[in-house]
Amino acid sequence: MTLFGLDSDEVRAAVERVEPSGTPGDVADAFARAAWSGIAEPGDGTAGFLVSAAGASAALTMLVERWSVSRISAALGASGGMDDVETQVEQALARWLPRVDSRLTMRSLALAAACGATLLVPGSALWPERLEELGPHAPLALWVRGRTDVLPATAYSIALVGARAATGYGEHVAIEAGSGLVGRGFAIVSGAAYGIDGMAHRAALASEGTTVAFLAGGVDRPYPSGHSALIGRIIETGAVISEVPCGGAPSKWRFLQRNRLIAAVSDATVVLEAGWRSGSLNTAGHAAALGRPLGAVPGPITSAASAGCHRLIREYDAVCVTSVDEMAELAGVVESATQAPRLGERSSDEVRALDALSVRSARSAADVAVRSGLPVDTVRSLLGLMELDGFVAQRPDGWVYLPKSR
C-alpha cells in the first residue's frame, strides 16, 4: 500500500519517530503537513486556505496527482473565503509544484529524527493555540527541538526583541528585562539573534527561567552560527522552534515571517532597543496587527540605536515602558490597591531579597544571601516578614517568589 507515492509502512515509521510520545496522530495528515512546511513558504495564505478547506492530506494529494487549476478551484469553489480562486491557485501551483517531492519530506523527517526534533501539528495538546489567530497565515506545522513540555508556558510569555547591533545600554536593559520577567513567572520569547535577542535569552537562562527561540531556518541548523552554544542551552531547558523543515536555510523573507510567530505566541511584545529601520519593528508591526500589547523602551534622544523605539512610541501607539513592572502590566499583570505594596514601596533590602528569588526554582536563604549580597540572618528575617505579606512562600526545598497577580 502506498501513501503519496511512498510505501505506507515507511511513511508511518518516519512520522512516528518525530511525533511527541503518546500522541495518537493521523499519519497521513502529519506527513502531509510536514510536506507542506517545505512546499509553501512561511505565511503563504493560499496554502493555509487550501489546507484549511480541503485538509492537509487531500491538499497534498492534489499536488502529488497534479490536479489542474480548474479541478482544484472547483473543489474549493463551494468553500468560499478566497477571492479570484483560479488566479490564486494558478500562481500558487507555479510556486509549489517544483518543490513537490515526497522523498524530500522523508529526508526532512530523517534529519529531524537524527537531531531529536519533534513534529507538531494543529490539534496537538502542545500546539500554541494563539498561532491560530494568524488565520490562513498560521503555520501548517512546527518543528521543535528541546523540551516540548515547556510549550504551554508560552501562554504566559512576553516577547523581548531588538537590534542586533545593540549598545551597552540596550544589553543592560535586556538583561534586566529578561531576568525580571522570569522572576515574575513569564517565559521569554525571542529570535536567538545577536544583540538584544541573545541577551534576553541569556538572562532568562541565568535566572533559571523558560525561554523559547523561533528560528528562520531548520532547527537542525542553529543560526546565527555564533549562537550555536546559546541555542544548545535553550534546547536543554526550553525549546527552539521553526515552521521550516530540517535542512531549510534561513532567508530574509523567512526572518520576516518568523517574526509573526514571535508576536503571535506572546502575551505582549517589548522592543528594548531598535534603530529607525530595525527588523524588530517588523515584529512590532505583527504584534500591533494582531492586537497584542506593544511596548517600547526609550533611550537617549541622541542615540540612533533607540530611534526605532521612539518611532514606535510616537507613530505606532506603543506604550513607553521603563521598568519590568511596566512590561508585566502590558500582559495584564497589575497589582490592585487592596494587595500588598508594590516593590518600589518596599525597603531596599526587601527588593534585593525579592530580586534574588525565582518563581519556579526554590532557593535556600543562604543562596538568596549570596545572590542579594545581604547577610544570611538578614535574609531569613526578611523572608519571614515577606511570607506574612504573601510575597514569598517557603517550600520543603527553599523559598520561592509569588507574583501578586497573574
C-alpha positions in Angstrom: 0.0 0.0 0.0 1.3 3.4 -0.9 0.8 6.9 0.6 1.7 9.9 -1.5 3.8 7.6 -3.8 5.7 6.1 -0.9 5.4 2.8 1.0 2.8 3.5 3.7 4.7 1.5 6.3 7.9 3.5 5.7 5.9 6.7 6.0 4.3 5.6 9.3 7.7 4.7 10.7 9.2 8.0 9.7 6.4 10.0 11.2 6.3 8.1 14.4 10.0 8.8 15.0 9.3 12.5 15.3 5.8 12.7 16.8 5.5 13.5 20.5 5.5 10.4 22.7 2.0 9.1 23.2 0.4 11.4 20.6 -2.2 9.4 18.6 -1.6 11.2 15.3 -3.1 10.8 11.9 -0.1 9.6 9.9 -1.3 10.9 6.5 -2.1 14.3 8.0 1.2 14.6 9.9 3.2 13.6 6.8 1.2 16.0 4.6 1.8 18.9 7.0 5.5 18.0 7.1 5.5 18.1 3.3 3.6 21.4 3.2 6.1 23.0 5.5 8.7 22.5 2.8 6.4 23.1 -0.2 5.0 26.5 0.8 7.0 29.4 2.2 6.1 30.5 5.7 3.0 32.6 5.9 1.7 31.5 2.4 -2.0 32.4 2.8 -3.1 30.4 -0.3 -1.6 27.2 1.2 -3.2 28.0 4.5 -6.6 28.4 2.9 -6.2 25.2 0.8 -5.1 23.1 3.8 -7.9 24.5 5.9 -10.5 24.0 3.3 -9.6 20.6 2.0 -7.4 19.1 4.8 -3.6 18.7 4.6 -3.7 15.2 3.2 -6.2 15.9 0.5 -4.4 19.2 -0.4 -1.1 17.3 -0.8 -2.8 14.7 -2.9 -4.0 17.4 -5.3 -0.3 18.4 -5.9 1.1 14.8 -6.0 -1.5 13.8 -8.6 -1.0 17.1 -10.5 -4.6 18.3 -10.4 -5.4 21.0 -12.8 -6.1 24.6 -11.7 -9.8 24.3 -12.7 -10.2 21.0 -10.8 -8.6 22.4 -7.6 -10.6 25.6 -7.9 -13.8 23.6 -8.4 -13.1 21.6 -5.3 -12.6 24.8 -3.3 -15.4 26.8 -5.0 -18.1 25.9 -2.6 -16.0 26.6 0.5 -15.7 30.3 -0.2 -13.4 32.7 1.7 -10.8 33.3 -1.1 -11.3 35.8 -3.9 -10.4 35.0 -7.5 -9.7 31.4 -6.7 -8.4 30.3 -10.1 -5.8 33.1 -10.4 -4.5 32.5 -6.9 -4.4 28.7 -7.4 -2.6 29.1 -10.7 0.0 31.4 -9.2 0.4 29.2 -6.1 0.9 26.0 -8.2 3.8 27.7 -10.0 5.4 28.2 -6.6 4.6 24.8 -5.1 4.9 22.2 -7.8 8.7 22.4 -8.3 9.0 21.5 -4.6 6.6 18.6 -4.5 8.8 15.5 -3.8 7.7 13.0 -1.1 11.3 11.8 -0.9 12.4 15.3 0.3 9.8 15.1 3.0 11.2 11.7 4.1 14.6 13.3 4.2 13.4 16.1 6.4 11.8 13.6 8.8 15.0 11.7 8.9 17.0 14.8 9.7 14.5 15.7 12.4 14.8 12.2 14.0 18.6 12.5 13.8 18.7 15.7 15.8 15.9 14.8 18.2 13.4 17.2 16.7 9.6 16.8 17.1 6.9 17.5 14.6 3.9 19.3 16.0 0.6 19.8 14.1 -2.5 21.8 14.9 -4.8 19.9 17.3 -1.9 18.6 19.4 -2.2 19.2 23.1 1.2 21.1 22.8 0.3 23.3 19.9 0.3 27.0 20.9 -3.3 27.9 20.3 -2.6 31.6 19.8 -1.0 30.9 16.5 -4.4 30.1 15.1 -5.2 33.9 15.3 -2.9 34.2 12.3 -5.7 32.7 10.2 -4.6 31.4 6.8 -1.1 32.6 7.6 -0.8 30.4 10.6 2.0 27.7 10.4 0.9 24.4 8.9 3.3 22.5 11.2 6.1 23.3 13.7 9.4 21.6 14.2 10.7 21.7 17.7 14.0 20.8 19.4 14.1 20.8 23.2 11.5 20.3 25.8 8.1 20.2 24.2 6.5 20.2 27.7 7.5 23.9 28.1 5.4 25.0 25.1 2.3 25.6 27.3 4.4 28.2 29.1 4.1 30.4 26.1 0.5 31.0 27.3 2.2 33.3 29.9 5.0 34.9 28.0 6.5 38.1 26.7 8.5 38.6 23.6 11.7 40.7 24.0 13.2 41.8 20.8 15.5 44.5 19.5 18.5 45.4 17.4 21.3 43.0 16.5 23.8 45.9 16.9 22.9 46.5 20.5 24.7 49.1 22.6 25.8 48.5 26.2 22.6 50.3 27.3 20.4 48.0 25.3 22.2 44.9 26.6 21.7 46.1 30.1 18.0 46.7 29.6 17.7 43.2 28.0 19.4 41.5 31.0 17.2 43.4 33.5 14.0 42.7 31.5 14.8 39.0 30.9 15.7 38.2 34.5 13.0 40.4 36.0 10.2 38.9 33.8 11.3 35.4 34.5 11.2 36.2 38.2 7.6 37.2 37.7 6.8 33.8 36.1 6.9 34.8 32.4 8.5 32.7 29.7 10.8 34.8 27.4 10.2 34.5 23.6 12.7 35.8 21.1 14.6 35.0 17.9 18.1 33.9 19.1 19.7 36.7 17.0 22.8 38.6 18.0 22.3 41.6 20.2 19.1 42.1 22.2 17.6 38.7 21.4 20.6 36.8 22.6 20.9 38.9 25.8 17.2 38.3 26.6 17.7 34.5 26.2 20.8 34.5 28.3 19.2 36.5 31.1 16.3 34.0 31.2 18.6 31.1 31.3 20.8 32.6 34.0 17.7 33.2 36.1 16.6 29.5 35.6 13.5 30.5 33.7 11.9 29.3 30.5 12.9 30.7 27.2 11.7 29.8 23.6 13.5 30.8 20.4 11.9 30.9 17.0 14.3 30.3 14.1 14.1 31.3 10.4 15.7 28.1 9.2 15.6 24.5 10.2 16.0 23.6 13.9 18.9 21.4 12.9 20.8 24.4 11.6 21.5 26.8 14.5 21.6 30.4 13.2 23.5 32.6 13.7 26.3 30.1 13.9 27.9 32.2 16.6 25.0 31.4 18.8 25.2 27.6 18.5 26.2 27.3 22.1 23.4 29.6 23.3 20.8 27.7 21.1 22.1 24.5 22.6 21.5 25.8 26.1 18.0 26.8 25.1 17.3 23.3 23.8 18.4 21.8 27.1 15.8 23.7 29.2 13.5 25.4 26.8 12.6 25.0 23.1 13.8 26.0 19.7 11.0 26.2 17.1 10.7 26.7 13.3 8.0 26.2 10.7 10.7 25.4 8.2 11.6 21.7 8.0 15.0 20.4 9.0 17.6 21.2 6.4 15.9 24.5 5.5 18.1 27.6 5.2 17.2 31.0 6.7 16.5 33.8 4.3 15.4 37.4 4.6 11.8 36.5 3.9 11.8 33.7 6.4 13.2 36.0 9.1 10.3 38.5 8.5 7.7 35.7 8.6 9.4 34.2 11.7 8.7 37.4 13.5 4.9 37.0 13.2 5.2 33.8 15.2 7.1 35.6 18.0 4.4 38.2 18.2 1.5 35.8 17.9 2.6 33.4 20.6 3.3 36.0 23.3 1.0 38.0 25.6 2.9 41.2 24.7 5.9 42.3 22.7 8.5 44.7 24.0 11.1 46.4 21.8 14.1 47.1 24.0 16.4 48.9 21.6 16.0 49.4 17.8 17.3 51.7 15.1 15.0 53.5 12.7 14.8 50.6 10.3 15.5 47.7 12.7 14.0 44.3 11.8 12.5 44.2 15.3 10.0 46.9 14.1 8.6 44.2 11.8 7.9 42.1 14.9 6.2 45.1 16.5 4.1 45.5 13.4 2.9 41.9 13.6 2.0 42.4 17.3 0.0 45.6 16.5 -1.8 43.8 13.6 -2.8 41.0 16.0 -4.0 43.4 18.7 -1.3 42.3 21.0 0.0 44.9 23.6 3.2 46.6 22.3 5.8 48.3 24.4 9.0 50.2 23.6 11.8 51.2 25.9 13.0 54.7 25.4 16.7 55.6 25.1 18.8 58.7 24.8 17.4 61.1 22.2 20.9 61.3 20.7 21.2 57.6 20.2 20.4 56.3 16.7 20.1 52.8 18.3 16.9 53.9 20.1 15.4 55.9 17.2 13.1 52.9 16.3 11.7 52.7 19.8 11.0 56.4 19.8 9.3 56.0 16.4 7.1 53.2 17.8 6.0 55.3 20.7 5.3 58.4 18.5 3.9 56.9 15.4 2.5 53.4 16.3 1.0 54.0 19.8 3.5 51.7 21.5 3.4 52.0 25.3 6.5 53.6 26.8 7.9 51.1 29.3 10.7 51.9 31.7 10.6 49.0 34.2 10.0 45.3 34.4 6.7 46.1 36.3 5.5 48.2 33.3 6.4 45.4 30.9 4.4 42.9 33.0 1.5 45.4 33.0 1.3 45.1 29.2 0.4 41.5 29.7 -2.3 42.4 32.2 -0.4 41.7 35.4 -1.3 44.7 37.6 -1.4 44.8 41.4 -4.6 46.1 42.9 -4.8 48.7 45.7 -6.0 46.1 48.1 -2.9 44.0 47.8 0.5 44.4 49.4 2.6 47.4 48.4 4.4 47.5 45.1 8.1 46.6 45.1 9.0 50.3 44.8 7.4 50.9 48.2 9.4 48.2 50.0 12.7 48.7 51.6 15.9 48.3 49.5 16.9 45.2 51.4 13.4 43.6 50.7 13.7 44.5 47.0 17.2 42.9 46.8 15.9 39.7 48.5 12.9 39.5 46.2 15.1 40.0 43.1 17.2 37.1 44.3 14.2 34.7 44.3 12.7 32.8 41.5 9.1 31.8 40.8 9.9 28.3 39.7 13.2 27.3 41.5 13.1 27.2 45.3 16.2 28.8 46.8 17.7 28.5 50.3 18.2 31.5 52.5 22.0 31.0 52.0 21.6 31.1 48.2 19.4 34.2 48.4 22.1 35.8 50.6 24.8 35.1 48.0 22.6 36.4 45.1 21.5 39.5 47.0 24.7 40.4 48.9 22.9 40.5 52.2 23.8 38.7 55.4 22.1 35.3 55.9 20.5 36.4 59.2 19.0 39.5 57.5 17.7 37.4 54.6 16.0 34.9 57.0 14.3 37.8 58.8 13.2 39.4 55.5 11.8 36.2 54.1 9.8 35.6 57.2 8.3 39.1 57.1 7.5 38.9 53.4 5.9 35.5 53.8 3.4 37.2 56.0 2.8 39.8 53.3 2.3 37.0 50.7 5.3 37.9 48.6 7.2 34.7 49.2 6.4 31.1 50.3 8.6 28.5 51.9 8.7 25.1 50.2 10.4 21.9 51.5 13.5 22.7 49.4 13.6 26.5 49.8 11.9 29.8 49.2 10.0 31.0 46.0 8.7 34.4 44.9 4.9 34.7 44.5 3.8 37.2 41.8 0.9 39.2 43.3 -1.2 39.0 40.1 -1.5 36.6 37.2 
